[in-house]
Each structure stands twice: as C-alpha cells, then as structure tokens.
Amino acid sequence: MDNKINFLRYIMHKLSILFVALFFSQLLFAADGDKQLSSQSIKDAKRSYKQVVKLNNAWRDTQKIIKKAEKAHANEKYSVSIKLAKEALNQSKMAIEQHNSQKNNYRFLDN
C-alpha cells in the first residue's frame, strides 16, 4: 500500500513540474510572438502612412502615434505598441478613404 502511495506522489510531483514548465515556456513563446506582431504592425502602419503622405493627405497625429509605437516596442511594451500601431494604421486607412472621397473636389489649401 505504501508503495502505491509513494508511486502516486512521485507521478503527481513529476506532472506538477511538467505543468509548471509548460506554463512558463508558453509565456516566453507568447512574448516572442507579441514582439513579431508588434514589429509587423509598425511596418504596416509606416507603409500605409507613406502612401498617405504621397497623396498629400496625412493626418496630424498619425506620425506621432507611430513614433510612440516604436518607443513602446523598444521598451518591450509590445501590447501597447501593437495597439498604437493599429491605431496609426487605421488613421492612415481613413485618410486614404478621405482622399478618395474628396479627390474630385476643389481643395483650396493645395494651391
């Protein structure tokens, strides 16, 4: 009877160590995935912003938001960086949409 109890304790101990190791390894892999997602989001926002600049329709804060996202990425605050980069990308897309809807109208500030 004691052998069975000791064996079960041994198995439970090994399983608990395995679960703890798996949990912490998931945290490490998730951080790496966030880093890549953050980097890709910033690249997408920059690419879209360059298109808006070529259209001469850049919004005031988009470049500032991209810089904040880059700073957050450098400080390893990937979730903040992703949020800011997505916001900048959304602003760029809306600026392109705005340009397309108003491109046939007279723009007195361009002259």
Buried (B, 14 or more C-beta within 10 A) or exposed (E): EEEEEEEEEEEEEEEEEEEEEEEEEEEEEEEEEBBEBBBEBBEBBBEBBEBBBEBEBBBEEBBEBBEBBBEBBEEEBBEBBBBBBBBBBBBBBEBBEBBEEEEEEEEEEEE
